[in-house]
């Protein structure tokens, strides 16, 4: 399974990266209804940090953001479940098919890749910030040196009082 396809199905809701139940059902090649039933039968395995039901407002926001949601899902009266990385891992104990195991491995890899990308981004951002600070300090030093040179040049160009014996010519 391609990581990009899975990564496109990962949303950030309530500060967590999650995959919605209908996307998981599609990946696992099971009916969404069956997936939800399996979860409800084993609800003790899914605490709120593993799985939660979206609120109506959260669901409306997802519908607004995502253009490619199936029509059957958009207008479903049931609110979708959102599964965190740990919730997806727990699904492998509820759905015991070979396909579920293969898909779970791919999903775990997608979550890891996103985490590595986020860490790489944070590190790059920190390096960029350090570079900007150092560069600003260097530009500040250059500006100060140029200002000093300009003021010295002004002093050089000022008419100086002549020293020594001055002879005035009479006409």
N, C-alpha and C positions, 0 to 999 in steps of 0.2 A: 504494500500500500504506500502511495506517495505521501511524503511528509507534508508537502505543500497543501495537498487536499485536506489533510487532517488539520493543519495549522489554520486553514481558512475557516474551520468550524469551531475554533476556540475563541470565546468571547471573554471580556473582562466584565464581570458583574459583581457588585458588592466587594470590590477590591480583590476578587479571586478570578483566576483563569478557569473557565468552565466550558464544558461541552453540553449542549442541550439534548434531551432524550430522543427527539426525532432524528437528530443527526447520528447519534449512537446507534439507534435502531437501523438506520440505513447502512451504516458501516458494518454492523454485525449481521446484516441481511436477515433481520427478524422484524415482525410487526411492532410498531411503537406500543400498541396496546399490550402485547405479550411482554415487552421489556418492562413496562410500568407495572404490570401484574407481578412479575418476578421480584421487582423491587419492593412492592407493597407487602408481598408474602415474607420478605426478609428485611423489613424496615429497621430492625434493630442493628443491622450491619451498616446503616447509613445515617450517622449522626449529622447534624446541621453543617459541619465543616466538610463533609463528604458529598452531601446532596441536599438541595433545598428547592422548594417550589417558587417559581418567579411570582412576583406580585403583578397585578394588572398593569401598573405603571411601567414596571421593568419590561414586561412583555411588549407593551406598546412601543417602548423605546427600541427594543430589538427589531420589531417589525419595521419601524421607521428607518433604522440604520441599514437593514439587510434587504436588498432588492431581490435576491435570489431564493427567498423562502417559498416553499411550495404553497399553493393556494389552500390546500386542505389543512395545512398547519396554521396558516395565518388566521383562518376563521374558525378554528376549533374552539369549542367552549371550554375545554380543559386547559389549564395553565401548564406549561412544560416544567419538567424537572431539570435542574442544572446540576451537573456532576463535576466536582473538582477532580484533580489528578488522583487523589486518594479514593474518591468515589468510583472513578473509572476502574481503578485497580480492584476495588471490592466487587465490581460487576463481574469480574472474571470468576469469582467464586459462586456467583448466582447463575450466570449463563455459562454452561459447561461445554459448549460445543468447541470443536477445533477452530472454527472460524473466529469465535469470540476470543480465544487465546491469541491467535495470530494478530487480530485487530488490536487487542490490548497492548501487545508488544509494540506495534506501530504507534499507537497513541502515546504510550510512555516515552517513546523516542521523540515524538513531536513536542511533548511538554519539556523534555530535557533540552531539546534544540532551542526552544523559545527561551528557556531559562539562561542558556549559554549566550544567546543573542543579547538578552537583557543585560547580563553581566558584562559582556564585551562592550555594549553601548555605554554603560555606566563608566567603565574604565576609560574608554575613548573620550567621553565627556570630561572626565577629571583631567586627563592629559591636555585636552584642548583648553580647559580653564587655566591650568598651570602655564601653558604656553602664552595665553593671552595676558596673564599677569606679568610674566617675564618680559614679553614684548612691550607692554605698556611702560614698564619700568625703563627699558632700554630707550624707548622713544622719548620718555621724560628726560633721561640723561642727555640725549642728542639735542632735544629742544633747548635745554638749559645751556649746553655748550654753544649752540648757534646764537642764542640770546647774548651770551657773553662776548662772542666774536663780533656781533653786530654793534654792541655798545663800545667795544674797543675801536672799531672802524670809525664810529662817529667821533670819537676823541681824536683820531688821527686826521680826520677831515676838517676839524674845527680850525679856523684861522688862529695861528699862534702869534703870540707877541714876539716880535723880533728881539733878539738879544745882540748886544754889541754896539758899536759906534754907527750911528745912522747919519748919513750925509744927505742934507736936503738940497736939491738942485733948484737954483733960482733962475728964472727965465727973464 
